[in-house]
């Protein structure tokens, strides 16, 4: 049995429209041209901004905080204009950088993964990062981990331009903040992994070898100026004489009086990855093919200086490794890793190359 509800739904298309008496129907050929408007008052945007010494404005009349917010805008043109405004403002007022690093680093670092399409944006971003990295290391240290995290994320990007930009920025950080880079827990592992992957730039890419050189230098620890805590002396308690030629005044003249190596971990806290056999072997494993190709194909000597410098630094780390005995086949693995470099250096007549590769004879 058909209900009233189903019947009404079935006959909905054929329902007769009831018209009121005296009401005219709208003609189907006419167009409604009436316009309705609403008044919107934006008090904050209509206020005239005044520039002060503590709160300067960009050429578009925006403060640094407003520019940092626009750096995260969804529109690419807005981000580009904010990037140019931030660069202009910080170039004219470099004293603002240190006090605004808390907002600058997150806002600017996230743009590194978004600079591959437009070369102009990459140029402005590179110039802005150069200005930001002019602050002293003690000011950058609190924000350095976040900065490096964005760079390491960009190293895994699918676009080659983004990876190359991140790699060159890491090179700038290694030059400006070598100590902060050496203390970062993730930089060494990620950098070595990147050098061993197929996503790295070509060996003759601009500043590629110089960046590797700065990387090895940052993790190389010079222990020539460190004090020797294992000197043995005999002290006669009766007359106070010391049976040794050690001048204690000279040894402890520049020492920190509150530094007690026996109870304090500060002396053993600085352990470079180049002092760990496995880490050094991994670095040599990824650097040896790059150096071999550079020595083989660079016949003009354009890249000879960074190539020989990397070879010398790695040789110094390999020969001065204090705990090489922890890896049983350490010498054998080093010999296999550096075999291609040995073969190439044997054919080179340059004295600089011979001197840099002299340590390879020990393996």
C-alpha positions as CSV (number, residue, x, y, z in Angstrom):
1,X,0.0,0.0,0.0
2,X,1.4,3.4,-1.0
3,X,1.7,5.8,1.9
4,X,0.9,9.6,1.6
5,X,4.6,10.4,2.1
6,X,5.8,8.3,-0.7
7,X,3.0,9.6,-3.0
8,X,3.9,13.2,-2.2
9,X,7.6,12.5,-3.0
10,X,6.6,10.8,-6.3
11,X,4.5,13.7,-7.5
12,X,6.9,16.4,-6.3
13,X,7.9,17.3,-9.8
14,X,4.3,17.8,-11.0
15,X,3.2,19.8,-8.0
16,X,1.1,22.9,-8.9
17,X,2.5,26.2,-7.6
18,X,0.0,28.2,-5.7
19,X,0.2,31.9,-6.5
20,X,-1.1,34.7,-4.3
21,X,-3.6,37.1,-5.7
22,X,-2.0,40.3,-7.2
23,X,1.6,38.9,-7.1
24,X,3.5,39.0,-10.4
25,X,5.8,36.2,-11.5
26,X,9.5,37.0,-12.2
27,X,10.3,36.9,-15.8
28,X,12.9,34.3,-16.8
29,X,14.6,36.6,-19.3
30,X,15.4,39.4,-16.8
31,X,18.6,39.7,-14.7
32,X,18.6,40.9,-11.1
33,X,21.0,43.9,-10.9
34,X,20.5,44.9,-7.3
35,X,23.7,45.2,-5.2
36,X,23.9,44.6,-1.5
37,X,26.8,45.9,0.6
38,X,28.1,45.5,4.1
39,X,30.3,47.9,6.0
40,X,33.6,46.3,7.4
41,X,35.8,48.4,9.7
42,X,39.4,47.2,10.2
43,X,40.7,49.6,12.9
44,X,44.1,47.9,13.3
45,X,44.9,47.9,9.6
46,X,43.9,51.6,9.2
47,X,46.2,52.8,11.9
48,X,49.3,54.5,10.7
49,X,52.4,52.7,11.8
50,X,55.3,54.8,13.1
51,X,58.9,53.6,13.1
52,X,60.9,53.7,16.3
53,X,64.4,52.8,17.3
54,X,63.4,49.7,19.1
55,X,60.8,48.6,16.5
56,X,62.0,49.5,13.0
57,X,59.9,48.8,9.9
58,X,60.7,47.4,6.5
59,X,60.2,49.2,3.2
60,X,56.7,47.9,3.2
61,X,56.0,49.2,6.7
62,X,56.1,45.8,8.4
63,X,57.9,44.9,11.7
64,X,60.2,42.0,12.1
65,X,57.6,39.9,13.9
66,X,55.1,40.5,11.2
67,X,57.6,39.5,8.5
68,X,58.4,36.3,10.4
69,X,54.7,35.4,10.4
70,X,54.5,36.1,6.7
71,X,57.5,33.8,6.0
72,X,55.1,30.9,6.9
73,X,52.3,32.2,4.6
74,X,50.7,29.7,2.2
75,X,51.1,32.1,-0.8
76,X,54.6,31.9,-2.4
77,X,54.6,35.5,-3.5
78,X,53.9,36.7,0.1
79,X,56.7,34.5,1.4
80,X,59.1,36.0,-1.2
81,X,58.2,39.6,-0.3
82,X,58.6,38.8,3.4
83,X,62.0,37.2,2.7
84,X,63.1,40.3,0.9
85,X,61.8,42.6,3.6
86,X,63.5,40.5,6.4
87,X,66.8,40.6,4.5
88,X,66.5,44.4,4.0
89,X,65.6,45.0,7.7
90,X,68.3,42.9,9.2
91,X,71.0,44.2,6.8
92,X,70.2,47.8,7.9
93,X,69.8,46.8,11.6
94,X,72.1,43.8,12.4
95,X,71.6,44.5,16.1
96,X,68.1,43.0,15.9
97,X,69.4,39.5,14.9
98,X,70.6,38.3,18.3
99,X,67.4,39.3,20.1
100,X,65.1,37.8,17.5
101,X,66.8,34.5,16.9
102,X,64.0,32.7,18.7
103,X,61.5,33.7,15.9
104,X,64.0,34.0,13.0
105,X,65.5,30.5,13.1
106,X,62.2,28.6,12.9
107,X,60.7,31.0,10.3
108,X,63.7,31.1,8.0
109,X,65.0,27.5,8.4
110,X,61.7,26.0,7.1
111,X,62.2,27.9,3.8
112,X,65.3,25.8,3.0
113,X,63.1,22.9,1.8
114,X,61.0,25.4,-0.3
115,X,63.7,27.2,-2.4
116,X,64.2,24.8,-5.2
117,X,61.9,26.2,-7.9
118,X,62.9,29.9,-7.9
119,X,66.6,30.8,-8.1
120,X,65.8,34.4,-7.0
121,X,64.3,33.1,-3.8
122,X,67.4,30.9,-3.2
123,X,69.6,34.0,-3.7
124,X,67.7,36.1,-1.2
125,X,67.5,33.2,1.3
126,X,71.3,32.6,1.0
127,X,72.0,36.2,1.7
128,X,69.6,36.3,4.7
129,X,71.2,33.1,6.2
130,X,74.6,34.8,5.7
131,X,73.4,37.8,7.7
132,X,71.9,35.6,10.5
133,X,75.0,33.5,10.8
134,X,77.0,36.6,11.7
135,X,76.0,36.4,15.3
136,X,78.5,34.9,17.8
137,X,78.4,31.2,18.7
138,X,77.2,31.7,22.2
139,X,74.0,33.4,20.9
140,X,73.5,30.7,18.2
141,X,74.1,27.7,20.4
142,X,70.5,27.6,21.9
143,X,69.0,27.5,18.4
144,X,71.6,25.5,16.6
145,X,70.0,22.1,17.0
146,X,66.8,23.2,15.3
147,X,68.7,24.9,12.5
148,X,70.7,21.8,11.8
149,X,67.6,19.6,11.9
150,X,66.0,21.6,9.1
151,X,69.2,21.4,7.1
152,X,69.5,17.6,7.5
153,X,65.9,17.3,6.5
154,X,66.6,19.3,3.3
155,X,69.5,17.0,2.5
156,X,66.9,14.2,1.9
157,X,64.8,16.3,-0.4
158,X,63.9,14.9,-3.8
159,X,65.0,18.0,-5.7
160,X,68.7,18.4,-6.5
161,X,68.6,22.2,-6.0
162,X,67.3,21.9,-2.5
163,X,69.9,19.3,-1.6
164,X,72.7,21.4,-3.0
165,X,71.5,24.5,-1.2
166,X,71.3,22.7,2.1
167,X,74.8,21.2,1.5
168,X,76.3,24.7,0.8
169,X,74.5,26.1,3.9
170,X,76.1,23.3,6.1
171,X,79.4,24.4,4.6
172,X,78.8,27.9,5.8
173,X,77.9,26.6,9.3
174,X,81.1,24.5,9.4
175,X,83.1,27.6,8.7
176,X,81.2,30.0,11.0
177,X,80.5,27.6,13.9
178,X,82.9,24.7,13.8
179,X,82.7,23.9,17.5
180,X,78.9,23.9,17.5
181,X,78.9,21.6,14.5
182,X,81.4,19.2,16.2
183,X,79.1,19.0,19.3
184,X,76.0,18.2,17.3
185,X,74.9,14.6,17.7
186,X,73.3,14.0,14.3
187,X,75.4,16.1,12.0
188,X,78.4,13.6,11.6
189,X,76.2,10.6,11.0
190,X,73.9,12.3,8.5
191,X,76.7,14.0,6.6
192,X,78.7,10.8,6.2
193,X,75.6,9.0,5.1
194,X,74.9,11.8,2.5
195,X,78.5,11.6,1.1
196,X,78.0,7.8,0.7
197,X,74.7,8.1,-1.2
198,X,74.0,8.7,-4.9
199,X,72.3,12.0,-4.0
200,X,75.5,13.9,-3.3
201,X,76.7,16.6,-5.7
202,X,79.5,15.9,-8.3
203,X,83.0,16.0,-7.0
204,X,83.7,19.2,-9.0
205,X,80.5,21.0,-7.7
206,X,81.4,24.5,-6.4
207,X,82.7,24.3,-2.8
208,X,81.9,20.6,-2.5
209,X,85.5,19.6,-1.5
210,X,85.9,22.7,0.6
211,X,82.8,21.7,2.6
212,X,84.2,18.2,3.2
213,X,87.5,19.8,4.3
214,X,85.7,22.1,6.7
215,X,83.8,19.1,8.0
216,X,87.0,17.1,8.7
217,X,88.6,20.1,10.3
218,X,85.7,20.7,12.6
219,X,85.9,17.2,14.0
220,X,89.7,17.1,14.2
221,X,90.9,17.7,17.8
222,X,94.2,19.4,18.3
223,X,95.6,17.9,21.6
224,X,99.0,19.7,21.4
225,X,97.9,22.4,23.8
226,X,96.2,20.0,26.3
227,X,97.8,19.4,29.7
228,X,99.3,16.0,30.5
229,X,97.7,14.8,33.7
230,X,99.8,11.7,34.0
231,X,103.2,13.2,35.0
232,X,104.9,11.4,37.8
233,X,106.8,13.3,40.5
234,X,108.2,12.5,43.9
235,X,107.6,15.0,46.7
236,X,109.7,14.9,49.9
237,X,107.4,15.9,52.7
238,X,110.2,16.7,55.1
239,X,112.0,19.4,53.1
240,X,109.4,20.0,50.3
241,X,111.7,19.1,47.5
242,X,110.4,17.7,44.2
243,X,112.6,15.1,42.5
244,X,111.6,16.1,39.0
245,X,112.4,18.7,36.4
246,X,108.7,19.6,35.9
247,X,107.9,23.2,36.5
248,X,104.5,23.0,38.2
249,X,104.1,26.8,37.9
250,X,104.4,26.5,34.2
251,X,102.1,23.5,34.0
252,X,99.3,25.1,36.0
253,X,99.7,28.7,35.1
254,X,96.8,28.7,32.6
255,X,94.8,25.9,34.2
256,X,91.3,26.3,35.6
257,X,91.6,26.1,39.4
258,X,88.2,24.5,39.6
259,X,88.9,21.8,37.0
260,X,89.5,18.5,38.7
261,X,90.0,15.8,36.1
262,X,89.7,13.0,38.6
263,X,86.2,13.9,39.6
264,X,85.1,16.0,36.7
265,X,84.0,14.6,33.3
266,X,85.0,17.7,31.4
267,X,88.4,16.2,30.3
268,X,86.8,13.1,28.8
269,X,83.7,14.7,27.5
270,X,85.3,15.9,24.2
271,X,85.4,12.8,22.2
272,X,85.5,13.3,18.4
273,X,84.0,10.7,16.1
274,X,87.5,10.7,14.4
275,X,88.8,9.1,17.7
276,X,86.3,6.2,17.3
277,X,87.7,3.5,14.9
278,X,84.3,2.6,13.3
279,X,83.4,6.3,12.7
280,X,86.7,7.1,11.2
281,X,86.5,4.0,8.9
282,X,83.1,5.0,7.7
283,X,84.3,8.6,6.9
284,X,87.3,7.2,5.1
285,X,85.1,4.8,3.2
286,X,83.0,7.6,1.7
287,X,85.8,10.1,1.2
288,X,88.3,7.8,-0.5
289,X,86.3,7.4,-3.8
290,X,85.8,11.2,-4.0
291,X,89.4,11.9,-3.5
292,X,90.5,9.3,-6.0
293,X,88.2,10.8,-8.7
294,X,89.4,14.3,-7.9
295,X,93.1,13.3,-8.2
296,X,92.4,11.3,-11.4
297,X,90.3,13.8,-13.3
298,X,91.7,17.2,-12.0
299,X,94.7,17.5,-14.2
300,X,94.7,21.4,-14.0
301,X,95.1,21.4,-10.3
302,X,92.0,23.5,-9.6
303,X,90.8,21.3,-6.8
304,X,94.3,20.2,-5.6
305,X,94.4,22.3,-2.4
306,X,91.2,21.0,-0.8
307,X,91.9,17.4,-2.0
308,X,95.3,17.2,-0.5
309,X,94.1,18.9,2.7
310,X,91.4,16.3,3.2
311,X,93.9,13.5,2.6
312,X,96.3,14.9,5.1
313,X,93.7,15.5,7.8
314,X,92.3,12.0,7.4
315,X,95.9,10.6,7.5
316,X,96.6,12.5,10.7
317,X,93.5,11.1,12.3
318,X,94.2,7.5,11.1
319,X,97.8,7.5,12.4
320,X,97.0,9.2,15.8
321,X,94.0,7.0,16.5
322,X,94.4,6.0,20.2
323,X,92.2,3.0,20.3
324,X,92.7,1.4,16.9
325,X,93.2,-2.0,18.6
326,X,89.5,-2.2,19.3
327,X,89.0,-3.1,15.7
328,X,90.9,-6.3,14.9
329,X,91.1,-5.8,11.1
330,X,91.6,-2.0,11.3
331,X,94.8,-1.9,9.2
332,X,93.4,-4.3,6.7
333,X,90.2,-2.3,6.2
334,X,92.1,0.9,5.9
335,X,94.4,-0.7,3.2
336,X,91.3,-1.8,1.2
337,X,89.6,1.6,1.5
338,X,92.6,3.6,0.4
339,X,93.8,1.2,-2.4
340,X,92.3,3.3,-5.2
341,X,93.9,6.5,-3.9
342,X,97.2,4.7,-3.6
343,X,97.0,3.7,-7.2
344,X,96.1,7.2,-8.4
345,X,98.8,9.0,-6.3
346,X,101.4,6.7,-7.7
347,X,100.8,8.1,-11.1
348,X,100.9,11.7,-10.0
349,X,104.2,13.6,-10.1
350,X,103.1,16.5,-7.9
351,X,105.2,16.8,-4.7
352,X,102.1,18.1,-2.9
353,X,100.2,15.0,-3.7
354,X,103.1,12.7,-2.7
355,X,103.5,14.5,0.6
356,X,99.8,14.3,1.4
357,X,99.6,10.6,0.6
358,X,102.8,9.7,2.4
359,X,100.9,8.2,5.4
360,X,99.2,5.6,3.1
361,X,102.5,3.6,3.2
362,X,101.7,2.6,6.8
363,X,98.6,0.7,5.6
